[in-house]
Amino acid sequence: MITKQLAEEIVEQTMIRLNRNLNVMDPNGMILASGEAERIEKIHEGAAHVAKSGETLSIAEEDLNNWHGVKPGINMPIHFQGKLVGVIGITGKPEELQEISTLVQLTTEMMVHQSLITSHVEWNRKRNELIFDELTSGKPLSAAVHERIFQMGLEGKISFVTLLIELKKMPSLSHRIIEQLEEQFSGHAVVAGHSQLNEIFLLVANDNPSELEAKLYNMLHFLQKNAPGRIGVGIMVDSIFDVRTSYLAARNALDFGTPGQQLIYYEDVELLALLKRNPEDEVAKFTGRILTGLNESLCQTLTTYFAANQSQGETADRLKIHRHTLGYRLKKIRDITGLDPSEFKDAVAMYLALALRS
Protein backbone atom coordinates (compact mmCIF):
# COMPACT_ATOMS: atom_id res chain seq x y z
CA MET A 1 0.00 0.00 0.00
CA ILE A 2 1.24 3.49 -0.88
CA THR A 3 1.51 5.81 2.12
CA LYS A 4 0.49 9.45 2.02
CA GLN A 5 4.13 10.44 2.51
CA LEU A 6 5.26 8.37 -0.48
CA ALA A 7 2.38 9.72 -2.60
CA GLU A 8 3.43 13.29 -1.81
CA GLU A 9 7.02 12.52 -2.74
CA ILE A 10 5.95 10.99 -6.07
CA VAL A 11 3.81 14.02 -6.94
CA GLU A 12 6.49 16.52 -5.92
CA GLN A 13 9.37 14.80 -7.75
CA THR A 14 7.43 14.02 -10.94
CA MET A 15 5.72 17.42 -11.29
CA ILE A 16 9.13 19.14 -11.22
CA ARG A 17 10.05 17.30 -14.43
CA LEU A 18 6.67 17.35 -16.19
CA ASN A 19 5.28 20.74 -15.26
CA ARG A 20 1.84 19.11 -15.19
CA ASN A 21 -0.54 18.27 -12.36
CA LEU A 22 -0.37 14.75 -10.97
CA ASN A 23 -2.62 12.83 -8.59
CA VAL A 24 -1.76 9.69 -6.65
CA MET A 25 -4.74 7.65 -5.46
CA ASP A 26 -5.12 4.62 -3.22
CA PRO A 27 -6.92 1.43 -4.44
CA ASN A 28 -10.24 2.89 -3.23
CA GLY A 29 -9.86 5.93 -5.47
CA MET A 30 -9.12 8.43 -2.69
CA ILE A 31 -6.62 11.10 -3.71
CA LEU A 32 -3.58 10.85 -1.39
CA ALA A 33 -1.51 13.60 -2.99
CA SER A 34 -2.06 16.12 -5.77
CA GLY A 35 -0.62 19.25 -7.27
CA GLU A 36 -4.11 20.69 -6.67
CA ALA A 37 -4.36 20.70 -2.87
CA GLU A 38 -8.13 21.13 -2.82
CA ARG A 39 -8.61 17.67 -4.38
CA ILE A 40 -6.69 15.76 -1.67
CA GLU A 41 -8.75 13.19 0.29
CA LYS A 42 -11.58 13.34 -2.27
CA ILE A 43 -12.75 10.35 -4.26
CA HIS A 44 -11.66 10.05 -7.89
CA GLU A 45 -14.13 7.69 -9.55
CA GLY A 46 -11.86 7.17 -12.54
CA ALA A 47 -9.05 5.97 -10.26
CA ALA A 48 -11.45 3.63 -8.44
CA HIS A 49 -12.38 2.13 -11.83
CA VAL A 50 -8.70 1.69 -12.75
CA ALA A 51 -8.02 -0.02 -9.41
CA LYS A 52 -10.89 -2.43 -10.01
CA SER A 53 -10.20 -3.17 -13.67
CA GLY A 54 -6.41 -2.95 -13.61
CA GLU A 55 -6.57 -1.07 -16.93
CA THR A 56 -5.45 2.44 -17.90
CA LEU A 57 -8.34 4.92 -18.24
CA SER A 58 -8.28 8.02 -20.43
CA ILE A 59 -10.85 10.72 -19.65
CA ALA A 60 -11.53 13.40 -22.26
CA GLU A 61 -13.50 16.63 -21.76
CA GLU A 62 -16.65 15.03 -23.14
CA ASP A 63 -16.39 12.16 -20.64
CA LEU A 64 -16.52 14.29 -17.49
CA ASN A 65 -20.23 13.76 -16.93
CA ASN A 66 -19.65 10.01 -16.63
CA TRP A 67 -17.29 10.27 -13.65
CA HIS A 68 -17.41 12.07 -10.32
CA GLY A 69 -14.40 14.02 -9.01
CA VAL A 70 -12.37 13.85 -12.19
CA LYS A 71 -10.67 16.11 -14.72
CA PRO A 72 -9.43 15.30 -18.22
CA GLY A 73 -6.31 13.15 -18.18
CA ILE A 74 -4.89 9.62 -18.08
CA ASN A 75 -5.10 7.38 -15.03
CA MET A 76 -2.82 4.31 -14.76
CA PRO A 77 -2.45 1.45 -12.30
CA ILE A 78 0.63 1.23 -10.06
CA HIS A 79 1.86 -2.29 -9.38
CA PHE A 80 4.32 -3.66 -6.83
CA GLN A 81 5.35 -7.33 -7.06
CA GLY A 82 2.33 -8.08 -9.25
CA LYS A 83 -0.17 -6.43 -6.91
CA LEU A 84 -2.03 -3.17 -7.57
CA VAL A 85 -1.10 -0.70 -4.82
CA GLY A 86 -2.43 2.58 -6.22
CA VAL A 87 -3.22 4.73 -9.25
CA ILE A 88 -1.26 7.58 -10.84
CA GLY A 89 -3.15 10.25 -12.82
CA ILE A 90 -1.87 13.03 -15.12
CA THR A 91 -4.16 15.98 -15.72
CA GLY A 92 -4.48 17.23 -19.31
CA LYS A 93 -5.76 16.32 -22.76
CA PRO A 94 -5.27 12.55 -23.20
CA GLU A 95 -3.97 12.93 -26.76
CA GLU A 96 -1.18 15.22 -25.48
CA LEU A 97 -0.21 12.81 -22.70
CA GLN A 98 0.14 9.55 -24.65
CA GLU A 99 3.90 9.82 -25.13
CA ILE A 100 4.73 10.61 -21.51
CA SER A 101 2.12 8.54 -19.69
CA THR A 102 3.95 5.20 -19.93
CA LEU A 103 7.17 6.83 -18.74
CA VAL A 104 5.35 8.39 -15.77
CA GLN A 105 3.82 5.03 -14.89
CA LEU A 106 7.21 3.29 -15.09
CA THR A 107 8.96 5.98 -13.05
CA THR A 108 6.24 5.85 -10.41
CA GLU A 109 6.45 2.07 -10.10
CA MET A 110 10.23 2.32 -9.73
CA MET A 111 9.86 4.87 -6.91
CA VAL A 112 7.22 2.72 -5.21
CA HIS A 113 9.38 -0.39 -5.55
CA GLN A 114 12.42 1.32 -4.04
CA SER A 115 10.43 2.77 -1.17
CA LEU A 116 8.50 -0.39 -0.28
CA ILE A 117 11.55 -2.64 -0.57
CA THR A 118 13.48 -0.29 1.73
CA SER A 119 10.59 -0.22 4.19
CA HIS A 120 10.40 -4.02 4.13
CA VAL A 121 14.14 -4.36 4.80
CA GLU A 122 13.96 -1.83 7.64
CA TRP A 123 10.99 -3.66 9.15
CA ASN A 124 12.87 -6.96 8.99
CA ARG A 125 15.90 -5.33 10.61
CA LYS A 126 13.81 -3.97 13.48
CA ARG A 127 12.17 -7.36 13.94
CA ASN A 128 15.59 -9.06 14.03
CA GLU A 129 16.81 -6.58 16.63
CA LEU A 130 13.75 -7.32 18.76
CA ILE A 131 14.36 -11.08 18.49
CA PHE A 132 18.03 -10.70 19.43
CA ASP A 133 17.19 -8.35 22.30
CA GLU A 134 14.75 -10.87 23.76
CA LEU A 135 17.12 -13.81 23.26
CA THR A 136 19.90 -12.02 25.13
CA SER A 137 17.81 -10.34 27.85
CA GLY A 138 17.64 -13.33 30.18
CA LYS A 139 13.86 -12.91 30.43
CA PRO A 140 11.13 -15.27 29.16
CA LEU A 141 10.53 -14.95 25.41
CA SER A 142 7.30 -13.45 24.13
CA ALA A 143 4.86 -15.57 22.16
CA ALA A 144 5.63 -13.53 19.02
CA VAL A 145 9.37 -14.26 19.22
CA HIS A 146 8.70 -17.95 19.92
CA GLU A 147 6.51 -18.09 16.82
CA ARG A 148 9.12 -16.34 14.67
CA ILE A 149 11.86 -18.73 15.85
CA PHE A 150 9.62 -21.65 14.88
CA GLN A 151 8.88 -20.09 11.46
CA MET A 152 12.60 -19.62 10.80
CA GLY A 153 13.28 -23.26 11.69
CA LEU A 154 15.75 -22.36 14.44
CA GLU A 155 14.34 -24.46 17.25
CA GLY A 156 16.19 -27.60 16.11
CA LYS A 157 19.69 -28.82 16.89
CA ILE A 158 21.79 -26.09 15.26
CA SER A 159 24.97 -24.48 16.56
CA PHE A 160 25.03 -20.72 16.97
CA VAL A 161 27.73 -18.18 17.70
CA THR A 162 27.33 -14.46 18.44
CA LEU A 163 29.62 -11.89 16.84
CA LEU A 164 29.80 -8.33 18.15
CA ILE A 165 31.40 -5.83 15.81
CA GLU A 166 32.61 -2.68 17.57
CA LEU A 167 33.25 0.10 15.05
CA LYS A 168 35.47 3.09 15.70
CA LYS A 169 32.80 5.23 14.06
CA MET A 170 29.37 4.11 12.86
CA PRO A 171 29.02 4.90 9.12
CA SER A 172 26.04 7.03 8.07
CA LEU A 173 24.79 4.13 5.92
CA SER A 174 25.26 1.48 8.60
CA HIS A 175 22.55 -0.75 7.09
CA ARG A 176 24.82 -1.21 4.06
CA ILE A 177 27.57 -2.46 6.37
CA ILE A 178 25.13 -4.93 7.96
CA GLU A 179 24.02 -6.18 4.54
CA GLN A 180 27.64 -6.69 3.50
CA LEU A 181 28.40 -8.58 6.72
CA GLU A 182 25.38 -10.86 6.14
CA GLU A 183 26.65 -11.57 2.63
CA GLN A 184 30.04 -12.58 4.04
CA PHE A 185 28.33 -15.53 5.71
CA SER A 186 26.41 -16.68 2.62
CA GLY A 187 23.09 -17.52 4.24
CA HIS A 188 24.53 -18.59 7.63
CA ALA A 189 23.59 -15.26 9.24
CA VAL A 190 20.42 -15.74 11.31
CA VAL A 191 19.79 -12.19 12.50
CA ALA A 192 21.82 -8.99 12.38
CA GLY A 193 21.37 -5.40 13.49
CA HIS A 194 22.46 -2.75 15.95
CA SER A 195 23.05 -3.78 19.56
CA GLN A 196 24.59 -0.56 20.92
CA LEU A 197 25.96 2.75 19.68
CA ASN A 198 28.79 2.00 17.22
CA GLU A 199 28.14 -1.73 17.61
CA ILE A 200 26.59 -4.35 15.33
CA PHE A 201 25.57 -7.89 16.24
CA LEU A 202 25.56 -10.89 13.97
CA LEU A 203 24.09 -14.21 15.07
CA VAL A 204 25.53 -16.96 12.91
CA ALA A 205 24.44 -20.58 12.49
CA ASN A 206 27.62 -22.58 11.96
CA ASP A 207 29.02 -25.86 13.26
CA ASN A 208 32.34 -25.77 11.38
CA PRO A 209 35.00 -23.88 13.41
CA SER A 210 37.58 -23.77 10.60
CA GLU A 211 35.01 -22.41 8.12
CA LEU A 212 33.91 -19.83 10.67
CA GLU A 213 37.48 -18.67 11.24
CA ALA A 214 38.08 -18.17 7.51
CA LYS A 215 34.91 -16.11 7.20
CA LEU A 216 35.85 -14.05 10.26
CA TYR A 217 39.15 -13.06 8.69
CA ASN A 218 37.40 -12.14 5.44
CA MET A 219 34.95 -10.08 7.48
CA LEU A 220 37.79 -8.37 9.34
CA HIS A 221 39.48 -7.54 6.04
CA PHE A 222 36.22 -6.02 4.77
CA LEU A 223 35.80 -3.94 7.94
CA GLN A 224 39.33 -2.57 7.82
CA LYS A 225 38.63 -1.22 4.33
CA ASN A 226 35.14 0.12 4.98
CA ALA A 227 34.52 0.66 8.71
CA PRO A 228 37.54 -0.06 10.95
CA GLY A 229 36.78 -1.82 14.20
CA ARG A 230 37.21 -5.10 16.07
CA ILE A 231 35.23 -8.31 16.45
CA GLY A 232 34.32 -10.12 19.67
CA VAL A 233 33.55 -13.82 19.11
CA GLY A 234 31.33 -15.60 21.61
CA ILE A 235 31.29 -19.31 22.38
CA MET A 236 29.35 -21.81 20.26
CA VAL A 237 26.01 -22.91 21.72
CA ASP A 238 23.77 -25.76 20.58
CA SER A 239 20.38 -24.10 20.96
CA ILE A 240 18.84 -20.79 19.91
CA PHE A 241 17.58 -20.49 23.47
CA ASP A 242 21.19 -20.42 24.78
CA VAL A 243 22.23 -17.47 22.63
CA ARG A 244 22.49 -15.25 25.74
CA THR A 245 25.50 -17.31 26.83
CA SER A 246 27.20 -16.75 23.48
CA TYR A 247 26.32 -13.04 23.55
CA LEU A 248 27.78 -12.51 27.04
CA ALA A 249 30.95 -14.29 25.95
CA ALA A 250 31.27 -12.01 22.90
CA ARG A 251 30.69 -9.00 25.16
CA ASN A 252 33.47 -10.17 27.50
CA ALA A 253 35.77 -10.68 24.51
CA LEU A 254 35.40 -7.00 23.61
CA ASP A 255 35.57 -5.83 27.24
CA PHE A 256 38.72 -7.74 28.15
CA GLY A 257 40.58 -8.01 24.86
CA THR A 258 43.73 -5.92 24.46
CA PRO A 259 43.12 -2.54 22.75
CA GLY A 260 45.06 -3.38 19.58
CA GLN A 261 43.51 -6.81 19.12
CA GLN A 262 41.09 -6.85 16.19
CA LEU A 263 39.72 -10.40 16.39
CA ILE A 264 39.09 -11.52 19.95
CA TYR A 265 37.79 -14.95 20.90
CA TYR A 266 36.20 -15.36 24.32
CA GLU A 267 38.52 -18.29 25.00
CA ASP A 268 41.47 -15.87 24.81
CA VAL A 269 40.14 -13.73 27.67
CA GLU A 270 38.05 -16.27 29.60
CA LEU A 271 40.36 -16.52 32.62
CA LEU A 272 40.71 -12.76 32.87
CA ALA A 273 36.95 -12.28 32.53
CA LEU A 274 36.24 -14.80 35.27
CA LEU A 275 38.73 -13.18 37.65
CA LYS A 276 37.55 -9.63 36.98
CA ARG A 277 34.04 -10.57 37.99
CA ASN A 278 35.28 -10.63 41.60
CA PRO A 279 34.63 -7.51 43.74
CA GLU A 280 36.97 -4.66 42.81
CA ASP A 281 38.39 -4.35 46.31
CA GLU A 282 39.36 -8.05 46.32
CA VAL A 283 41.06 -7.67 42.94
CA ALA A 284 42.88 -4.55 44.17
CA LYS A 285 44.11 -6.38 47.28
CA PHE A 286 45.45 -9.22 45.14
CA THR A 287 47.25 -7.02 42.61
CA GLY A 288 48.60 -4.78 45.40
CA ARG A 289 49.96 -7.75 47.34
CA ILE A 290 51.72 -9.23 44.32
CA LEU A 291 53.04 -6.05 42.68
CA THR A 292 53.72 -3.74 45.64
CA GLY A 293 57.10 -2.04 45.27
CA LEU A 294 57.39 -2.51 41.50
CA ASN A 295 57.62 0.67 39.45
CA GLU A 296 56.19 1.01 35.96
CA SER A 297 59.49 0.07 34.31
CA LEU A 298 59.69 -3.21 36.21
CA CYS A 299 56.00 -3.96 35.51
CA GLN A 300 56.60 -3.38 31.80
CA THR A 301 59.63 -5.66 31.94
CA LEU A 302 57.51 -8.40 33.50
CA THR A 303 54.71 -7.93 30.95
CA THR A 304 57.17 -8.22 28.06
CA TYR A 305 58.88 -11.20 29.70
CA PHE A 306 55.61 -13.12 29.89
CA ALA A 307 54.59 -12.06 26.37
CA ALA A 308 57.88 -13.55 25.16
CA ASN A 309 57.10 -16.86 26.91
CA GLN A 310 59.77 -16.15 29.55
CA SER A 311 62.55 -16.12 26.94
CA GLN A 312 65.24 -13.75 28.21
CA GLY A 313 66.79 -13.32 24.79
CA GLU A 314 63.51 -12.36 23.10
CA THR A 315 62.51 -10.14 26.04
CA ALA A 316 65.80 -8.23 25.86
CA ASP A 317 65.35 -7.77 22.11
CA ARG A 318 61.78 -6.47 22.53
CA LEU A 319 62.81 -4.05 25.27
CA LYS A 320 65.99 -3.10 23.35
CA ILE A 321 68.18 -3.67 26.42
CA HIS A 322 71.23 -5.86 27.13
CA ARG A 323 70.58 -9.32 28.57
CA HIS A 324 72.66 -8.40 31.64
CA THR A 325 70.32 -5.44 32.22
CA LEU A 326 67.32 -7.75 31.96
CA GLY A 327 68.91 -10.18 34.40
CA TYR A 328 69.46 -7.33 36.84
CA ARG A 329 65.80 -6.26 36.54
CA LEU A 330 64.48 -9.79 37.08
CA LYS A 331 66.68 -10.18 40.17
CA LYS A 332 65.37 -6.84 41.48
CA ILE A 333 61.79 -8.05 40.96
CA ARG A 334 62.57 -11.22 42.94
CA ASP A 335 64.15 -9.17 45.73
CA ILE A 336 61.19 -6.76 45.99
CA THR A 337 58.29 -9.22 45.68
CA GLY A 338 59.79 -12.44 46.94
CA LEU A 339 58.44 -14.09 43.77
CA ASP A 340 60.47 -15.62 40.95
CA PRO A 341 58.97 -14.88 37.50
CA SER A 342 60.81 -17.88 36.03
CA GLU A 343 58.98 -20.28 38.36
CA PHE A 344 55.57 -21.47 37.10
CA LYS A 345 53.52 -20.85 40.26
CA ASP A 346 55.00 -17.38 40.89
CA ALA A 347 54.76 -16.51 37.18
CA VAL A 348 51.02 -17.32 37.14
CA ALA A 349 50.35 -15.05 40.12
CA MET A 350 52.40 -12.19 38.65
CA TYR A 351 50.89 -12.60 35.18
CA LEU A 352 47.36 -12.45 36.55
CA ALA A 353 48.16 -9.46 38.78
CA LEU A 354 49.51 -7.55 35.78
CA ALA A 355 46.45 -8.44 33.70
CA LEU A 356 44.00 -7.52 36.46
CA ARG A 357 45.55 -4.15 37.27
CA SER A 358 44.67 -2.66 33.85
N, C-alpha and C positions, 0 to 999 in steps of 0.2 A: 504493500500500500504506500502511495506517495504521501509524505507529510506536507503540511502547510509550508514549513520552512523550505523544503526541497522545491515545492511548487514555485515559491517566490523567487528562489535562486534561478530556476529554469527561465521564468519570465524575464527577470532582470538581465541575465546574461544573453539570452537570445534576442531580446528587443534591441539591445545595443547594436547588434550586427544587422538586424533586419530593418529597423526603423518602422516597424509595424506593430500593431497591438496583438498580444498573445493572451490566451486564457489556458489555464491548466485546471482540469476538472477531475473529481474523483469518480469511481465507477457508478455512483448514483446520479451523476450529472451536476453535482454542486461545484460551483466555481471556487477553487482554493486560492488562486492568485490570478491577477489580471493587470494589464496596463491601464485599465479603466476601473479605478478603485470602487466606484459605485456598484459594480456588478459582482463584487466578491461576496460569497456565501449565498448567492442566488442560484436557482436551478436553471440549467441550460438543457432544454429538452433534446436538442440535437446531440449533445454529448451523451445524454442518457441512452439515446438510440444507438449511438456508436458503441457504447459499452456493452449493450445487449446483443448487438449484431456482430460486433467485431470488425465491421467494415467502415471504411472512410466515408464521410458524408459531406457533400458540397451543398451549400445553401446560397442560392442567388437571391437577388432583391425580390423577385416575384414569388419566392418560396416562404417569405417571412410569415405570412398568415397561417402557415401550416405548423409552425413551431413557436413555443412560448420561450421568451427570454433569450432570443438569439439575434445575431446580426449576420449579414452576408459574410461568407468565409468558408474555410475548409477545416473540418474536424477529423482527427485521426486517432486511432487507438495507440496506447503506449503499452508495450509488453515487457515483462521481465521474466526470464526463464520460462517462456511459453505461456505465462499467465497475464491477463489484462489487468493492469494496475492503475490506469487512468486514461485521460483523453487530453490531447493537445489541440488547440484551435487557433487558427490565424484569421484575423479579421481583414476583409477586403473582398474584391471581386474574384470569384473562383478562377476565372480564366487567366487572371494576372498572377495567381498564386501557384499554378500547376508546377512550374519549374522548381520552385523553392520548397514546396510542401514536403516532398519525400526527404529532402535534406534536413528539414526541421524535425521531422519525425525521427529520423536516424540519430540526429544529434541529441534529441531529447532522451531517446532510449539509452544512448551511451551514458548520459549524465545520470539517469536513473540507475542504470546498472552499477556504475562506479559508486554511487552513494549507498545503494542498498547492500552491495557486497561489503563495503567498508563497515557499514552498520552491523552486518552479520558477523564479521570478523571481530569487531569490538565487543559485541554481545558475548560471543564465544570466549573471548579473553577474560571478560569480567566473570563469566560463569566458572572458568577454570581457576581464577584467583579465589573465588568463593569456595570451590571444592578443596583447593590446597589449604586455604585458611582453616577450614573445618578439620581436615585430616591432621593438621599439625597443632591444633589448639589444645588437644588433650581432653576435650569435652565430647559428649555423645553426639554422633552425627545426626543431622536432620533427615527426615524422610526423603526430601528432595535430593539430597546428596547421595543417600543410599540408592535411590532409584537410578540416578545418573551413573553411578559406579557399576550397577548391574547392566545398564544399557551399553556401557562401554566395554563390557566383558572383562572387568578388572578384578572381579571377586575370586577368580580361580588362583591356582598355584603359579604365580608369576613373580619373578624377582624384580625389585625396584631399588633405585638409588636416587638420592636427592643431590642436585648440584645447585650451589649458590654462587652466582657470579656477581662479584663486587666491582663496580666500575668506578674509575677515578672521577669521571664526570658522566652523568646520564645524557646521551645524545637527545636532541630535540625530537628525532623520529625513532624513539626507543622501540616502537612496535616492529620496525624493520629489523632491528637487531634481534628481537625475539624470534621473528620469522626465520631469519638466517640461522639462528641457533637450532631451531626445530629441524631445519633442513639438514643440518650437520648429522643428525641422528636418524635420518632416513626412515621415518615412521615409528621409531622407538620412543620418541617423546610422547608422554602421556598428557601432561598439562604443563603449561609455561605461563609466566606472567611476572608482574612486579610483586616483590615481597616487602621491600622497604625502599626508602629513598636511595637512589643510586645502586639498587640491588635487584637482580632478576633471579627467579627460581626456575629450575627445569627438573621435572620428575621424569625419570627415564626407566623404561622397562627393558632390562638387559640381564642375562645370566651368563655372559661371556666376559670375564674380567679383561682378557687381552684385547678383545675387540673394543671394549669400553675405553681402555687406556689409549688406544690409537685414535679414537674419536675425540677424546679429551685434548690430546695434543693438537689435533686439527682445529678444534674449537679455540684453543688458546692462541694458535697462530692467527686465526681469523680475528679474534678480539684485539690482539696487539696491533693489527693493521687498521681496525675500524673503531674500537672503543676500548682502550687499554684498561686492564683490570686484573683480577686474580680469581681463581676458582677454588671453592671449598667443596670437597667430595665427601659425602656421608657414607655410612656403611650400607651394605646390601641387606635388604630385608625381603622376606618371602611372602609378605601379604600387604595388600594396599592399606590394610587397617593398622599396619605397623610403621607407616611412613613417618610418623612423628619421631620415631627413634632415629631414622635416617636423617631427617631434617635437623634435629638437635646435634647430631654428629657433624653435619656439614657446617652448622653454625659455630661449633667449637673449633673446627678446622680453620675457619676465618679468624676467630677470636684469638687463637693461640699459635697460629702459624707465624713464622718470622716475616718481618715487613717486606723483604725483597722476594719472598717465595711466591711464585705465580700459580702453581698447581699444588694444592695442599690436601693430602688425604688425612682423614681423621686418625687413621692408624699411626701417622707420624707424630701426632700431638696428643694421643690418647692419655699417656701417663701424666703429662703436664696438665691436661684438662681435669683429670681425676683429682690431682693434688691441689689444684687451684680452687676446687670447689670447697675446700676446707675454710673455716673462718679466717678472715684476714689477719687477725691478731696471732693465731696459731702459726700461720705461714710466716709472719714477720719474726716471731720468736725463733722458728727453725732457721731461717736464713741468717738472722743476726747471730745465732749461736755458732753456726758453721763458718761464717765469713767475717766475723768481728776482727778488726785489726788489719784487714786487707784493703789497701788503697785501690783506686780505679785501675792503675797500671798492672797491679798483681792480679786483679780480677780478670782483666782483659787477657793477660798471659794464660791464666787457667782456662778461659773460654776457648782460646785458640788451641791450646794443648789438647783439650778434649775433642775439638772439631777435627784435629789432625790425628785422631785415634791414638793419642798419647805418644806419638812419634816425636822425639826431641829434634831430630833433623828437620822434619817438615815444619814443626812449630817455629823453629828458629828462622827458617826461610820465610814463612808467612809474616813473622814479626819483624823481619829484616834486622836480626840481632845475631851476635856470635853465640855458638852453642855453650861457651863457658858462661856467658851472661845469662842464658836461659837456665843453666844449671844453678847459678847463684840465686835466681829468682825462685826456682822451685824449692830450693833449700830454705829460703826465707819464708815461703808459704808454710812449709812443714814446721818451722820454728814458731811461727805466729799462731797457727791453728792447732798444731798437734796432730794434723792429718797429713797423710802421704798421698798425693794425687796419682802416684804410680801404682798404688794398691787398690784392688777392685772395690772393696767395701768403702774405703775413704773416698775414692773417685766418684762413686755413685752419689754419696751424700753431697759432695761439693758440686757435682754436675747439676743435681736437682736444686740446690740452693741458688746457684747462678741463674738457672732457668726461672725459678719462682720469684726472684727479686725484681724482674723486669715488669 
